[in-house]
Amino acid sequence: MRAETAAGTLTYSADTGPGADLAGFARGSDLLLCEANYQDGRMGPPFHLSARQAADTARRAGARELALTHVWPTLDPEVSLREAREAAPGLPIRWAGPRERFEIG
């Protein structure tokens, strides 16, 4: 889903998988709220992205910020954040926890 206003653009992704052109869809987003269900070494079927893939997607899209969401509940969020930050140095990346609020623009 992509929402554009005068204040900015939010792109949200869930159950995307690496085969989709999410970077093209999210191009120029102020915030990419992206599913990151997997971590390195803990990959599953290609119906989801890893934290590293989500960050690479945000980098290729030119997103100004990335928030990771839709992470498998037994995975450590800090590991996901570390892997994402390794994939996109300098890109602001944070965790989209319960009741998290984001401002765009």
The first five atom37 places (N, CA, C, CB, O) and aatype in JSON, in Angstrom:
{
  "aatype": [12, 1, 0, 6, 16, 0, 0, 7, 16, 10, 16, 18, 15, 0, 3, 16, 7, 14, 7, 0, 3, 10, 0, 7, 13, 0, 1, 7, 15, 3, 10, 10, 10, 4, 6, 0, 2, 18, 5, 3, 7, 1, 12, 7, 14, 14, 13, 8, 10, 15, 0, 1, 5, 0, 0, 3, 16, 0, 1, 1, 0, 7, 0, 1, 6, 10, 0, 10, 16, 8, 19, 17, 14, 16, 10, 3, 14, 6, 19, 15, 10, 1, 6, 0, 1, 6, 0, 0, 14, 7, 10, 14, 9, 1, 17, 0, 7, 14, 1, 6, 1, 13, 6, 9, 7],
  "atom_mask": [
    [1, 1, 1, 1, 1],
    [1, 1, 1, 1, 1],
    [1, 1, 1, 1, 1],
    [1, 1, 1, 1, 1],
    [1, 1, 1, 1, 1],
    [1, 1, 1, 1, 1],
    [1, 1, 1, 1, 1],
    [1, 1, 1, 0, 1],
    [1, 1, 1, 1, 1],
    [1, 1, 1, 1, 1],
    [1, 1, 1, 1, 1],
    [1, 1, 1, 1, 1],
    [1, 1, 1, 1, 1],
    [1, 1, 1, 1, 1],
    [1, 1, 1, 1, 1],
    [1, 1, 1, 1, 1],
    [1, 1, 1, 0, 1],
    [1, 1, 1, 1, 1],
    [1, 1, 1, 0, 1],
    [1, 1, 1, 1, 1],
    [1, 1, 1, 1, 1],
    [1, 1, 1, 1, 1],
    [1, 1, 1, 1, 1],
    [1, 1, 1, 0, 1],
    [1, 1, 1, 1, 1],
    [1, 1, 1, 1, 1],
    [1, 1, 1, 1, 1],
    [1, 1, 1, 0, 1],
    [1, 1, 1, 1, 1],
    [1, 1, 1, 1, 1],
    [1, 1, 1, 1, 1],
    [1, 1, 1, 1, 1],
    [1, 1, 1, 1, 1],
    [1, 1, 1, 1, 1],
    [1, 1, 1, 1, 1],
    [1, 1, 1, 1, 1],
    [1, 1, 1, 1, 1],
    [1, 1, 1, 1, 1],
    [1, 1, 1, 1, 1],
    [1, 1, 1, 1, 1],
    [1, 1, 1, 0, 1],
    [1, 1, 1, 1, 1],
    [1, 1, 1, 1, 1],
    [1, 1, 1, 0, 1],
    [1, 1, 1, 1, 1],
    [1, 1, 1, 1, 1],
    [1, 1, 1, 1, 1],
    [1, 1, 1, 1, 1],
    [1, 1, 1, 1, 1],
    [1, 1, 1, 1, 1],
    [1, 1, 1, 1, 1],
    [1, 1, 1, 1, 1],
    [1, 1, 1, 1, 1],
    [1, 1, 1, 1, 1],
    [1, 1, 1, 1, 1],
    [1, 1, 1, 1, 1],
    [1, 1, 1, 1, 1],
    [1, 1, 1, 1, 1],
    [1, 1, 1, 1, 1],
    [1, 1, 1, 1, 1],
    [1, 1, 1, 1, 1],
    [1, 1, 1, 0, 1],
    [1, 1, 1, 1, 1],
    [1, 1, 1, 1, 1],
    [1, 1, 1, 1, 1],
    [1, 1, 1, 1, 1],
    [1, 1, 1, 1, 1],
    [1, 1, 1, 1, 1],
    [1, 1, 1, 1, 1],
    [1, 1, 1, 1, 1],
    [1, 1, 1, 1, 1],
    [1, 1, 1, 1, 1],
    [1, 1, 1, 1, 1],
    [1, 1, 1, 1, 1],
    [1, 1, 1, 1, 1],
    [1, 1, 1, 1, 1],
    [1, 1, 1, 1, 1],
    [1, 1, 1, 1, 1],
    [1, 1, 1, 1, 1],
    [1, 1, 1, 1, 1],
    [1, 1, 1, 1, 1],
    [1, 1, 1, 1, 1],
    [1, 1, 1, 1, 1],
    [1, 1, 1, 1, 1],
    [1, 1, 1, 1, 1],
    [1, 1, 1, 1, 1],
    [1, 1, 1, 1, 1],
    [1, 1, 1, 1, 1],
    [1, 1, 1, 1, 1],
    [1, 1, 1, 0, 1],
    [1, 1, 1, 1, 1],
    [1, 1, 1, 1, 1],
    [1, 1, 1, 1, 1],
    [1, 1, 1, 1, 1],
    [1, 1, 1, 1, 1],
    [1, 1, 1, 1, 1],
    [1, 1, 1, 0, 1],
    [1, 1, 1, 1, 1],
    [1, 1, 1, 1, 1],
    [1, 1, 1, 1, 1],
    [1, 1, 1, 1, 1],
    [1, 1, 1, 1, 1],
    [1, 1, 1, 1, 1],
    [1, 1, 1, 1, 1],
    [1, 1, 1, 0, 1]
  ],
  "atom_positions": [
    [[0.85, -1.16, 0.0], [0.0, 0.0, 0.0], [0.9, 1.23, 0.0], [-0.97, -0.01, 1.22], [1.95, 1.25, 0.66]],
    [[0.51, 2.24, -0.73], [1.25, 3.49, -0.8], [0.28, 4.64, -0.56], [1.98, 3.65, -2.18], [-0.75, 4.74, -1.23]],
    [[0.62, 5.5, 0.39], [-0.21, 6.66, 0.7], [0.63, 7.92, 0.51], [-0.78, 6.59, 2.16], [1.69, 8.07, 1.12]],
    [[0.14, 8.82, -0.34], [0.84, 10.06, -0.63], [-0.01, 11.24, -0.2], [1.21, 10.16, -2.13], [-1.2, 11.3, -0.52]],
    [[0.6, 12.18, 0.52], [-0.05, 13.42, 0.89], [0.94, 14.56, 0.65], [-0.54, 13.4, 2.39], [2.08, 14.33, 0.25]],
    [[0.5, 15.76, 0.88], [1.4, 16.9, 0.75], [2.54, 16.81, 1.77], [0.63, 18.22, 0.92], [3.62, 17.35, 1.54]],
    [[2.3, 16.14, 2.89], [3.32, 16.01, 3.94], [4.38, 14.97, 3.61], [2.67, 15.64, 5.25], [5.51, 15.08, 4.09]],
    [[4.04, 13.98, 2.8], [5.02, 12.96, 2.46], [4.37, 11.67, 2.0], [0.0, 0.0, 0.0], [3.15, 11.6, 1.81]],
    [[5.2, 10.65, 1.83], [4.75, 9.36, 1.3], [5.11, 8.23, 2.24], [5.35, 9.11, -0.09], [6.25, 8.12, 2.69]],
    [[4.13, 7.39, 2.53], [4.3, 6.17, 3.31], [4.04, 4.99, 2.39], [3.36, 6.14, 4.55], [3.02, 4.95, 1.71]],
    [[4.95, 4.04, 2.39], [4.72, 2.78, 1.68], [4.76, 1.67, 2.72], [5.78, 2.55, 0.54], [5.67, 1.62, 3.55]],
    [[3.77, 0.79, 2.67], [3.66, -0.32, 3.62], [3.68, -1.63, 2.85], [2.36, -0.21, 4.48], [3.03, -1.78, 1.81]],
    [[4.44, -2.57, 3.37], [4.55, -3.86, 2.73], [4.35, -4.98, 3.74], [5.91, -4.0, 2.05], [4.87, -4.93, 4.85]],
    [[3.59, -5.98, 3.34], [3.42, -7.19, 4.14], [3.34, -8.38, 3.19], [2.14, -7.11, 5.05], [2.7, -8.29, 2.14]],
    [[3.98, -9.48, 3.57], [3.95, -10.7, 2.76], [4.34, -10.43, 1.31], [2.56, -11.34, 2.8], [3.63, -10.81, 0.38]],
    [[5.47, -9.77, 1.13], [5.88, -9.34, -0.19], [6.72, -10.38, -0.92], [6.64, -8.06, -0.1], [6.4, -10.75, -2.05]],
    [[7.76, -10.84, -0.3], [8.68, -11.76, -0.95], [9.66, -11.03, -1.83], [0.0, 0.0, 0.0], [9.39, -9.93, -2.29]],
    [[10.82, -11.65, -2.06], [11.88, -10.98, -2.8], [11.62, -10.84, -4.3], [13.16, -11.71, -2.6], [12.35, -10.12, -4.97]],
    [[10.62, -11.5, -4.84], [10.36, -11.44, -6.28], [9.58, -10.22, -6.72], [0.0, 0.0, 0.0], [9.53, -9.93, -7.92]],
    [[8.98, -9.5, -5.79], [8.17, -8.32, -6.14], [9.06, -7.12, -6.37], [7.14, -8.01, -5.03], [10.16, -7.05, -5.83]],
    [[8.61, -6.16, -7.18], [9.36, -4.93, -7.41], [8.95, -3.9, -6.36], [9.11, -4.37, -8.85], [8.41, -2.84, -6.69]],
    [[9.2, -4.22, -5.11], [8.85, -3.32, -4.03], [9.67, -2.04, -4.08], [9.03, -4.0, -2.68], [9.16, -0.96, -3.75]],
    [[10.92, -2.12, -4.49], [11.75, -0.92, -4.58], [11.16, 0.07, -5.57], [13.19, -1.28, -4.99], [11.15, 1.28, -5.32]],
    [[10.66, -0.42, -6.68], [10.02, 0.46, -7.66], [8.75, 1.07, -7.11], [0.0, 0.0, 0.0], [8.49, 2.26, -7.32]],
    [[7.97, 0.27, -6.42], [6.71, 0.74, -5.85], [6.95, 1.77, -4.75], [5.9, -0.43, -5.3], [6.18, 2.72, -4.6]],
    [[8.01, 1.57, -3.97], [8.31, 2.45, -2.83], [9.21, 3.62, -3.19], [8.96, 1.64, -1.72], [9.58, 4.4, -2.31]],
    [[9.57, 3.77, -4.46], [10.53, 4.78, -4.87], [10.2, 6.16, -4.3], [10.58, 4.87, -6.38], [9.1, 6.67, -4.46]],
    [[11.2, 6.74, -3.61], [11.06, 8.09, -3.08], [10.21, 8.21, -1.82], [0.0, 0.0, 0.0], [9.86, 9.32, -1.43]],
    [[9.88, 7.11, -1.17], [9.05, 7.17, 0.03], [9.79, 7.85, 1.18], [8.62, 5.78, 0.45], [11.0, 7.69, 1.33]],
    [[9.05, 8.58, 1.97], [9.62, 9.14, 3.19], [9.8, 8.04, 4.23], [8.73, 10.27, 3.74], [10.79, 8.03, 4.97]],
    [[8.85, 7.12, 4.28], [8.93, 5.99, 5.2], [8.49, 4.73, 4.48], [8.07, 6.23, 6.47], [7.41, 4.69, 3.89]],
    [[9.33, 3.7, 4.54], [8.94, 2.36, 4.1], [8.75, 1.54, 5.35], [10.02, 1.72, 3.13], [9.71, 1.24, 6.06]],
    [[7.52, 1.18, 5.62], [7.16, 0.3, 6.73], [7.08, -1.09, 6.12], [5.78, 0.72, 7.43], [6.13, -1.43, 5.42]],
    [[8.1, -1.89, 6.38], [8.31, -3.11, 5.6], [8.39, -4.36, 6.45], [9.56, -2.98, 4.77], [9.04, -4.38, 7.5]],
    [[7.72, -5.39, 6.0], [7.81, -6.68, 6.66], [9.23, -7.22, 6.55], [6.81, -7.68, 6.07], [9.88, -7.09, 5.52]],
    [[9.68, -7.82, 7.64], [11.02, -8.41, 7.69], [10.92, -9.68, 8.51], [12.08, -7.4, 8.3], [11.49, -9.78, 9.6]],
    [[10.2, -10.63, 7.99], [9.86, -11.83, 8.73], [11.06, -12.73, 9.03], [8.84, -12.61, 7.97], [11.02, -13.51, 9.98]],
    [[12.12, -12.62, 8.25], [13.25, -13.53, 8.38], [14.53, -12.8, 8.79], [13.48, -14.27, 7.09], [14.62, -11.57, 8.74]],
    [[15.51, -13.61, 9.21], [16.86, -13.13, 9.49], [17.83, -14.04, 8.75], [17.16, -13.13, 11.04], [17.48, -15.14, 8.32]],
    [[19.07, -13.55, 8.6], [20.11, -14.39, 7.99], [20.17, -15.72, 8.73], [21.5, -13.67, 8.01], [20.16, -15.76, 9.96]],
    [[20.22, -16.8, 8.0], [20.3, -18.11, 8.62], [18.97, -18.63, 9.12], [0.0, 0.0, 0.0], [18.9, -19.77, 9.59]],
    [[17.94, -17.84, 9.04], [16.61, -18.26, 9.49], [15.59, -17.85, 8.43], [16.24, -17.62, 10.88], [14.62, -17.15, 8.7]],
    [[15.84, -18.32, 7.22], [14.99, -18.01, 6.08], [13.95, -19.1, 5.91], [15.83, -17.85, 4.78], [14.15, -20.25, 6.31]],
    [[12.83, -18.73, 5.31], [11.77, -19.67, 5.02], [11.35, -19.52, 3.57], [0.0, 0.0, 0.0], [12.13, -19.05, 2.74]],
    [[10.13, -19.93, 3.26], [9.63, -19.82, 1.89], [9.69, -18.37, 1.4], [8.19, -20.35, 1.79], [9.63, -17.44, 2.21]],
    [[9.81, -18.16, 0.09], [9.99, -16.81, -0.45], [8.69, -16.0, -0.51], [10.57, -16.89, -1.83], [8.39, -15.36, -1.52]],
    [[7.94, -16.02, 0.58], [6.72, -15.23, 0.67], [6.94, -14.01, 1.55], [5.56, -16.08, 1.22], [6.05, -13.16, 1.68]],
    [[8.12, -13.92, 2.14], [8.46, -12.82, 3.05], [9.86, -12.34, 2.73], [8.35, -13.27, 4.54], [10.6, -12.98, 1.98]],
    [[10.23, -11.21, 3.33], [11.57, -10.66, 3.22], [12.33, -10.87, 4.53], [11.53, -9.16, 2.84], [11.72, -11.02, 5.59]],
    [[13.64, -10.86, 4.44], [14.46, -10.8, 5.64], [14.69, -9.33, 5.97], [15.83, -11.56, 5.44], [14.38, -8.45, 5.16]],
    [[15.22, -9.08, 7.14], [15.55, -7.71, 7.52], [16.56, -7.12, 6.55], [16.1, -7.65, 8.96], [16.46, -5.95, 6.17]],
    [[17.53, -7.93, 6.13], [18.55, -7.48, 5.18], [17.91, -7.14, 3.83], [19.65, -8.56, 5.0], [18.26, -6.13, 3.21]],
    [[16.98, -7.97, 3.37], [16.3, -7.71, 2.1], [15.43, -6.47, 2.19], [15.45, -8.92, 1.68], [15.35, -5.69, 1.23]],
    [[14.78, -6.27, 3.32], [13.95, -5.07, 3.5], [14.82, -3.82, 3.43], [13.2, -5.12, 4.85], [14.44, -2.83, 2.8]],
    [[15.98, -3.85, 4.07], [16.87, -2.7, 4.05], [17.43, -2.45, 2.66], [18.01, -2.88, 5.04], [17.53, -1.3, 2.22]],
    [[17.79, -3.5, 1.96], [18.29, -3.35, 0.59], [17.2, -2.74, -0.29], [18.75, -4.72, 0.02], [17.47, -1.9, -1.14]],
    [[15.97, -3.18, -0.09], [14.84, -2.64, -0.85], [14.67, -1.16, -0.57], [13.55, -3.4, -0.5], [14.5, -0.36, -1.49]],
    [[14.73, -0.78, 0.7], [14.59, 0.64, 1.07], [15.71, 1.47, 0.46], [14.58, 0.8, 2.61], [15.47, 2.58, -0.01]],
    [[16.93, 0.94, 0.48], [18.07, 1.65, -0.1], [17.88, 1.85, -1.6], [19.38, 0.87, 0.17], [18.09, 2.95, -2.12]],
    [[17.47, 0.78, -2.31], [17.27, 0.89, -3.75], [16.11, 1.8, -4.09], [17.04, -0.48, -4.36], [16.11, 2.43, -5.15]],
    [[15.11, 1.88, -3.21], [13.95, 2.75, -3.44], [14.26, 4.21, -3.16], [12.79, 2.3, -2.58], [13.5, 5.1, -3.55]],
    [[15.36, 4.46, -2.48], [15.67, 5.83, -2.08], [14.78, 6.31, -0.95], [0.0, 0.0, 0.0], [14.55, 7.51, -0.81]],
    [[14.28, 5.38, -0.14], [13.44, 5.75, 1.01], [14.27, 6.55, 2.01], [12.82, 4.5, 1.68], [15.47, 6.31, 2.16]],
    [[13.63, 7.47, 2.68], [14.34, 8.29, 3.66], [14.46, 7.59, 5.01], [13.64, 9.62, 3.84], [15.35, 7.91, 5.8]],
    [[13.56, 6.63, 5.28], [13.58, 5.91, 6.55], [12.93, 4.54, 6.34], [12.85, 6.71, 7.67], [12.06, 4.38, 5.49]],
    [[13.37, 3.56, 7.14], [12.82, 2.21, 7.11], [12.38, 1.84, 8.51], [13.85, 1.19, 6.56], [13.1, 2.07, 9.48]],
    [[11.2, 1.26, 8.62], [10.73, 0.68, 9.88], [10.4, -0.78, 9.61], [9.48, 1.46, 10.44], [9.64, -1.1, 8.7]],
    [[10.97, -1.66, 10.41], [10.76, -3.09, 10.26], [9.52, -3.52, 11.03], [11.99, -3.89, 10.72], [9.31, -3.11, 12.17]],
    [[8.72, -4.36, 10.41], [7.52, -4.88, 11.03], [7.32, -6.31, 10.57], [6.28, -4.0, 10.69], [8.09, -6.82, 9.75]],
    [[6.27, -6.97, 11.09], [5.88, -8.31, 10.65], [7.06, -9.28, 10.77], [5.36, -8.28, 9.19], [7.39, -10.0, 9.82]],
    [[7.67, -9.29, 11.94], [8.82, -10.14, 12.21], [8.34, -11.37, 12.97], [9.91, -9.37, 13.0], [7.49, -11.27, 13.86]],
    [[8.89, -12.52, 12.62], [8.51, -13.76, 13.29], [8.68, -13.58, 14.79], [9.37, -14.97, 12.77], [9.74, -13.11, 15.22]],
    [[7.68, -13.93, 15.61], [7.69, -13.58, 17.03], [8.82, -14.18, 17.86], [6.41, -13.98, 17.63], [9.12, -13.67, 18.94]],
    [[9.45, -15.24, 17.4], [10.53, -15.84, 18.18], [11.9, -15.24, 17.84], [10.56, -17.34, 17.96], [12.91, -15.61, 18.45]],
    [[11.95, -14.33, 16.88], [13.22, -13.72, 16.48], [13.53, -12.49, 17.33], [13.19, -13.35, 14.99], [12.62, -11.78, 17.76]],
    [[14.79, -12.25, 17.55], [15.26, -11.12, 18.34], [15.24, -9.85, 17.46], [16.69, -11.39, 18.89], [15.94, -9.8, 16.45]],
    [[14.47, -8.85, 17.84], [14.4, -7.61, 17.05], [15.76, -6.94, 16.87], [13.44, -6.64, 17.7], [16.01, -6.33, 15.83]],
    [[16.63, -7.05, 17.86], [17.95, -6.42, 17.76], [18.79, -7.06, 16.65], [18.69, -6.53, 19.09], [19.57, -6.37, 15.99]],
    [[18.63, -8.35, 16.44], [19.34, -9.03, 15.35], [18.81, -8.52, 14.01], [19.18, -10.57, 15.44], [19.59, -8.24, 13.1]],
    [[17.5, -8.4, 13.9], [16.91, -7.89, 12.66], [17.4, -6.47, 12.38], [15.37, -7.9, 12.74], [17.76, -6.16, 11.24]],
    [[17.42, -5.62, 13.39], [17.9, -4.26, 13.21], [19.37, -4.23, 12.79], [17.7, -3.45, 14.49], [19.75, -3.47, 11.9]],
    [[20.2, -5.05, 13.41], [21.62, -5.1, 13.06], [21.81, -5.53, 11.61], [22.37, -6.05, 13.99], [22.58, -4.91, 10.87]],
    [[21.11, -6.58, 11.19], [21.24, -7.06, 9.82], [20.76, -6.02, 8.82], [20.45, -8.36, 9.63], [21.38, -5.83, 7.77]],
    [[19.67, -5.33, 9.14], [19.15, -4.29, 8.24], [20.14, -3.14, 8.15], [17.78, -3.79, 8.74], [20.39, -2.62, 7.06]],
    [[20.71, -2.73, 9.27], [21.65, -1.61, 9.27], [22.94, -1.95, 8.53], [21.98, -1.19, 10.71], [23.55, -1.08, 7.92]],
    [[23.35, -3.21, 8.57], [24.52, -3.64, 7.8], [24.27, -3.55, 6.3], [24.91, -5.09, 8.18], [25.17, -3.25, 5.52]],
    [[23.03, -3.79, 5.9], [22.67, -3.79, 4.48], [22.47, -2.39, 3.92], [21.41, -4.59, 4.27], [22.57, -2.18, 2.71]],
    [[22.19, -1.43, 4.78], [21.92, -0.06, 4.32], [22.53, 0.94, 5.29], [20.39, 0.19, 4.18], [21.81, 1.65, 5.99]],
    [[23.86, 1.01, 5.33], [24.53, 1.95, 6.25], [24.07, 3.38, 5.99], [26.06, 1.86, 6.11], [23.95, 3.82, 4.85]],
    [[23.81, 4.09, 7.08], [23.41, 5.49, 6.97], [21.91, 5.7, 6.85], [0.0, 0.0, 0.0], [21.42, 6.8, 7.09]],
    [[21.17, 4.67, 6.49], [19.72, 4.79, 6.39], [19.12, 4.68, 7.8], [19.12, 3.7, 5.44], [19.42, 3.72, 8.51]],
    [[18.29, 5.63, 8.21], [17.63, 5.49, 9.51], [16.69, 4.28, 9.49], [16.85, 6.79, 9.87], [15.79, 4.18, 8.66]],
    [[16.93, 3.36, 10.42], [16.13, 2.12, 10.5], [15.69, 1.94, 11.94], [16.94, 0.87, 9.99], [16.5, 2.01, 12.86]],
    [[14.42, 1.69, 12.12], [13.92, 1.45, 13.46], [12.91, 0.32, 13.47], [13.29, 2.7, 14.04], [12.49, -0.19, 12.43]],
    [[12.54, -0.06, 14.66], [11.62, -1.15, 14.91], [10.21, -0.6, 15.01], [12.01, -1.92, 16.19], [9.99, 0.4, 15.7]],
    [[9.26, -1.21, 14.34], [7.85, -0.8, 14.43], [7.18, -1.67, 15.48], [7.12, -0.92, 13.04], [6.55, -2.68, 15.15]],
    [[7.31, -1.28, 16.73], [6.73, -2.04, 17.83], [5.25, -1.75, 18.0], [0.0, 0.0, 0.0], [4.69, -0.89, 17.31]],
    [[4.62, -2.47, 18.91], [3.2, -2.23, 19.18], [2.94, -0.78, 19.58], [2.7, -3.16, 20.29], [3.7, -0.19, 20.35]],
    [[1.9, -0.23, 19.05], [1.45, 1.15, 19.32], [2.47, 2.21, 18.91], [1.15, 1.3, 20.79], [2.42, 3.35, 19.38]],
    [[3.39, 1.85, 18.03], [4.39, 2.79, 17.53], [3.69, 3.83, 16.66], [5.5, 2.06, 16.72], [2.75, 3.51, 15.94]],
    [[4.15, 5.07, 16.73], [3.63, 6.14, 15.91], [4.75, 6.7, 15.06], [2.99, 7.24, 16.77], [5.89, 6.8, 15.51]],
    [[4.4, 7.06, 13.85], [5.37, 7.61, 12.91], [4.85, 8.93, 12.36], [5.65, 6.61, 11.76], [3.66, 9.07, 12.09]],
    [[5.75, 9.88, 12.21], [5.41, 11.14, 11.58], [6.15, 11.21, 10.26], [5.75, 12.35, 12.48], [7.33, 10.88, 10.18]],
    [[5.45, 11.64, 9.24], [6.02, 11.73, 7.9], [6.03, 13.18, 7.48], [5.24, 10.86, 6.89], [5.04, 13.9, 7.64]],
    [[7.15, 13.6, 6.94], [7.25, 14.96, 6.43], [7.87, 15.9, 7.43], [0.0, 0.0, 0.0], [8.02, 17.09, 7.14]]
  ]
}
